[in-house]
Amino acid sequence: MIPAFGLIIVGDEILSGKRVDKHLPTVVRLLAERGLALAWAEIVGDDRPRITAALQRAFATRDVVFSCGGIGATPDDHTRQCAAAALGVPLLAHPEAQALITERMRDVAREKDEAFDAARPDNVQRLQMGVLPAGARLIPNSYNKIAGFSCTGPGGGQVHFVPGFPVMAWPMIEWVLEHQCAQWFHRAPQLEHSVVVFGAAESALTPLMQRIEAGHAGVKVFSLPSVDHPVHGAHIELGVKGAADRVPAAWQQLLATLHEMRLALGPEIERRQ
């Protein structure tokens, strides 16, 4: 069975509008390039009870989930603590994670031509980024060596924690996909066919949509209305999507019925995954 894939985005800056989220479209693309799809996404502010609750839900599933943000060591970073609380395990110093942080601090001191002082308060504080939920596994960070981490929940759910910075997060997500999810790549090819329909109301198309879904197991019918499209103006994009071997028959029935209804049709669109 191919698991569902989920995304949790953590940060007040997204909810307040100070930052525009870029993780969602990128994760959708990274998954699609591998024949996978995002099943759900959730945005949570920097609030420990809410983050903990979101992670508890994720750990209770069998999903593969990426969590972006909040794994630093400043007072508004809560994700490491919430992951431990959601799992009911302690936070522990992770020797390998802290060794990588120390290596990074040495590199920075060398670049600045400074002596490295491990006991300096800011360096001691940075080591907190290597205090992780018991049992955590590391995700390498090619940008600055400060690792992310993965944890497994009691239901088998895998949550992979990466920073909020795209320059770090996206290569780390790709690493997880390539090293831990390759067995699911392109296992269930998906196909989508749609057509632009002019001058029709969704209510008039609903019976057709219901017939198509009832007659083609595993196929979903969708309608995407638009009132001010820059090219097509007011229209409905009506289509079918699902397993590549099931969609063609449903598509032919949908298209034939639209012609029988003498509706004005625009371009046809095909998308493969």
C-alpha positions as CSV (number, residue, x, y, z in Angstrom):
1,M,0.0,0.0,0.0
2,I,1.2,3.5,-0.9
3,P,0.8,5.7,2.2
4,A,-0.9,9.1,2.2
5,F,1.5,12.1,2.3
6,G,0.8,15.1,4.5
7,L,2.4,18.4,5.2
8,I,2.5,20.5,8.4
9,I,3.7,24.1,8.2
10,V,4.6,25.8,11.5
11,G,4.9,29.5,12.1
12,D,3.0,32.6,13.2
13,E,4.7,34.4,10.3
14,I,2.6,32.5,7.8
15,L,-0.7,33.1,9.6
16,S,0.1,36.8,10.1
17,G,1.0,37.3,6.4
18,K,4.6,38.4,7.2
19,R,5.8,35.5,5.1
20,V,4.1,33.8,2.1
21,D,4.2,30.0,2.3
22,K,6.2,28.4,-0.4
23,H,6.4,24.9,1.0
24,L,3.0,23.7,-0.1
25,P,3.5,24.2,-3.9
26,T,7.0,22.8,-3.7
27,V,6.1,19.7,-1.8
28,V,3.2,19.1,-4.3
29,R,5.8,19.4,-7.1
30,L,8.4,17.2,-5.4
31,L,5.8,14.5,-4.9
32,A,4.3,14.7,-8.3
33,E,7.8,14.3,-9.9
34,R,7.9,10.9,-8.3
35,G,4.4,9.8,-9.1
36,L,3.1,10.7,-5.6
37,A,0.5,13.2,-4.4
38,L,-0.2,15.3,-1.3
39,A,-3.3,14.1,0.6
40,W,-3.5,16.9,3.2
41,A,-1.8,20.0,4.6
42,E,-2.2,22.0,7.8
43,I,-0.8,25.4,8.9
44,V,-0.2,25.9,12.6
45,G,1.0,28.9,14.5
46,D,3.7,28.9,17.2
47,D,1.4,27.5,19.8
48,R,2.5,24.4,21.7
49,P,-0.9,22.8,22.3
50,R,-1.9,23.2,18.7
51,I,1.4,21.9,17.3
52,T,1.3,19.0,19.7
53,A,-2.3,18.2,18.7
54,A,-1.4,18.3,15.0
55,L,1.5,16.0,15.5
56,Q,-0.5,13.6,17.6
57,R,-3.0,13.3,14.7
58,A,-0.1,12.7,12.3
59,F,1.6,10.1,14.4
60,A,-1.7,8.3,14.9
61,T,-2.0,7.6,11.1
62,R,0.2,5.6,8.8
63,D,0.9,8.6,6.7
64,V,4.3,10.1,5.6
65,V,4.3,13.6,6.9
66,F,6.7,16.5,6.4
67,S,6.8,19.2,9.1
68,C,8.4,22.5,8.2
69,G,9.5,25.0,10.8
70,G,10.0,25.5,14.5
71,I,13.0,23.2,15.1
72,G,15.5,25.9,16.1
73,A,16.5,26.9,19.6
74,T,14.9,30.3,20.1
75,P,11.9,30.9,22.4
76,D,9.4,30.8,19.5
77,D,10.6,27.4,18.3
78,H,8.5,24.7,19.8
79,T,8.4,21.8,17.3
80,R,11.0,19.6,18.9
81,Q,9.3,19.9,22.3
82,C,5.9,19.3,20.8
83,A,7.1,16.2,18.9
84,A,8.4,14.7,22.1
85,A,5.1,15.6,23.9
86,A,3.0,14.1,21.1
87,L,5.0,10.8,21.3
88,G,5.1,10.8,25.1
89,V,8.9,10.5,25.1
90,P,11.6,12.7,26.6
91,L,13.9,15.1,24.8
92,L,17.5,13.8,24.8
93,A,20.8,15.1,23.6
94,H,21.4,13.4,20.3
95,P,25.2,12.8,20.1
96,E,25.5,12.8,16.3
97,A,23.2,15.9,16.0
98,Q,25.2,17.8,18.5
99,A,28.5,16.7,16.9
100,L,27.3,18.2,13.6
101,I,26.3,21.4,15.3
102,T,29.7,21.7,16.9
103,E,31.3,21.0,13.5
104,R,29.3,23.8,12.0
105,M,30.2,26.2,14.9
106,R,33.9,25.4,14.3
107,D,33.5,26.1,10.6
108,V,31.9,29.5,11.3
109,A,34.6,30.4,13.8
110,R,37.3,29.4,11.3
111,E,35.6,31.5,8.5
112,K,35.6,34.5,10.9
113,D,39.2,33.8,11.9
114,E,38.1,33.4,15.5
115,A,39.0,30.9,18.2
116,F,36.2,28.4,18.8
117,D,34.9,28.5,22.4
118,A,32.4,25.6,23.1
119,A,31.5,27.1,26.4
120,R,30.4,30.5,25.0
121,P,26.7,31.0,25.9
122,D,25.5,31.3,22.3
123,N,27.3,28.1,21.3
124,V,25.9,26.3,24.3
125,Q,22.4,27.5,23.2
126,R,22.9,26.3,19.7
127,L,23.5,22.8,20.9
128,Q,19.8,22.8,22.0
129,M,19.0,22.1,18.3
130,G,20.5,18.7,18.9
131,V,18.2,17.9,21.8
132,L,15.6,15.7,20.1
133,P,12.8,13.3,21.0
134,A,14.1,9.9,22.1
135,G,14.5,7.6,19.2
136,A,14.8,10.4,16.6
137,R,16.7,9.6,13.3
138,L,18.6,12.4,11.6
139,I,18.0,14.0,8.2
140,P,21.2,15.4,6.8
141,N,21.3,19.2,6.0
142,S,23.6,19.9,3.1
143,Y,23.3,23.6,3.6
144,N,24.8,24.1,7.1
145,K,25.1,20.5,8.6
146,I,22.4,21.2,11.3
147,A,20.3,18.1,10.9
148,G,16.5,17.7,10.8
149,F,15.0,14.5,12.3
150,S,12.4,11.8,11.8
151,C,10.2,10.1,14.3
152,T,7.7,7.2,14.1
153,G,4.4,7.2,15.9
154,P,2.6,4.3,17.5
155,G,0.3,4.0,14.5
156,G,3.3,3.8,12.2
157,G,3.1,7.4,11.0
158,Q,6.4,8.8,9.9
159,V,6.9,12.6,10.6
160,H,10.0,14.2,9.1
161,F,11.0,17.5,10.7
162,V,12.9,20.1,8.7
163,P,13.6,23.8,9.1
164,G,11.3,26.5,7.8
165,F,14.0,27.9,5.5
166,P,13.3,26.7,2.0
167,V,17.0,26.6,1.0
168,M,17.4,23.9,3.7
169,A,14.0,22.3,3.9
170,W,13.5,21.4,0.3
171,P,16.8,19.4,-0.2
172,M,16.1,17.6,3.1
173,I,12.6,16.7,1.9
174,E,14.0,15.4,-1.3
175,W,16.6,13.3,0.7
176,V,13.8,11.7,2.7
177,L,11.9,10.9,-0.5
178,E,14.8,9.4,-2.3
179,H,16.2,7.4,0.7
180,Q,13.0,6.3,2.4
181,C,10.1,6.5,-0.1
182,A,11.6,5.3,-3.4
183,Q,9.7,2.0,-3.2
184,W,6.5,3.9,-3.8
185,F,7.6,6.0,-6.8
186,H,5.4,5.8,-9.9
187,R,3.7,2.7,-8.5
188,A,0.2,4.0,-9.2
189,P,0.2,6.3,-12.3
190,Q,-2.5,8.9,-12.2
191,L,-4.3,10.6,-15.1
192,E,-6.5,13.6,-15.3
193,H,-8.7,14.7,-18.3
194,S,-10.7,17.8,-18.3
195,V,-12.4,20.3,-20.7
196,V,-13.4,23.9,-20.5
197,V,-17.2,24.2,-20.6
198,F,-19.0,27.5,-21.4
199,G,-22.5,28.6,-20.6
200,A,-23.4,25.8,-18.2
201,A,-24.3,25.9,-14.5
202,E,-22.7,23.4,-12.1
203,S,-26.2,22.4,-10.9
204,A,-27.0,21.3,-14.5
205,L,-23.8,19.2,-14.7
206,T,-24.2,17.6,-11.3
207,P,-26.3,14.6,-12.5
208,L,-23.8,13.8,-15.1
209,M,-21.0,14.0,-12.6
210,Q,-22.9,11.6,-10.3
211,R,-23.5,9.1,-13.1
212,I,-19.8,9.1,-14.0
213,E,-18.6,8.5,-10.5
214,A,-21.2,5.8,-9.9
215,G,-20.3,4.0,-13.1
216,H,-16.5,4.1,-12.8
217,A,-15.1,2.9,-9.5
218,G,-12.0,4.7,-8.3
219,V,-12.6,7.7,-10.6
220,K,-13.3,11.2,-9.2
221,V,-15.2,13.8,-11.2
222,F,-14.4,17.5,-10.5
223,S,-15.7,20.9,-11.6
224,L,-13.6,24.1,-11.2
225,P,-15.8,27.2,-11.9
226,S,-14.2,30.5,-12.9
227,V,-15.9,33.8,-13.3
228,D,-13.0,36.0,-14.5
229,H,-10.4,33.8,-16.1
230,P,-8.0,36.0,-18.1
231,V,-8.2,33.8,-21.2
232,H,-11.5,31.9,-21.1
233,G,-13.6,34.3,-19.0
234,A,-16.6,32.6,-17.2
235,H,-16.4,28.9,-17.6
236,I,-16.2,25.5,-15.8
237,E,-13.3,23.2,-16.1
238,L,-15.0,19.8,-15.9
239,G,-13.0,16.6,-15.7
240,V,-12.2,13.2,-14.3
241,K,-9.1,11.9,-12.5
242,G,-7.8,8.7,-10.9
243,A,-5.8,5.6,-11.8
244,A,-4.4,5.9,-15.3
245,D,-6.1,2.6,-16.4
246,R,-9.6,3.7,-15.2
247,V,-9.8,7.3,-16.4
248,P,-10.0,6.9,-20.2
249,A,-13.4,5.1,-20.2
250,A,-14.9,7.7,-17.8
251,W,-13.4,10.5,-19.8
252,Q,-15.0,9.2,-23.1
253,Q,-18.4,8.9,-21.4
254,L,-18.1,12.4,-20.0
255,L,-17.0,14.0,-23.2
256,A,-19.6,12.2,-25.3
257,T,-22.4,13.3,-23.0
258,L,-21.2,16.9,-23.1
259,H,-21.4,16.8,-26.9
260,E,-24.9,15.3,-26.6
261,M,-25.9,18.2,-24.4
262,R,-24.7,20.5,-27.2
263,L,-22.6,22.6,-24.7
264,A,-20.0,25.0,-26.0
265,L,-16.6,23.4,-25.2
266,G,-13.2,24.9,-25.1
267,P,-9.7,23.3,-24.8
268,E,-9.2,19.8,-23.5
269,I,-6.5,19.4,-20.8
270,E,-4.5,16.3,-19.9
271,R,-2.3,15.9,-16.8
272,R,-0.3,12.9,-15.9
273,Q,1.4,11.9,-12.6
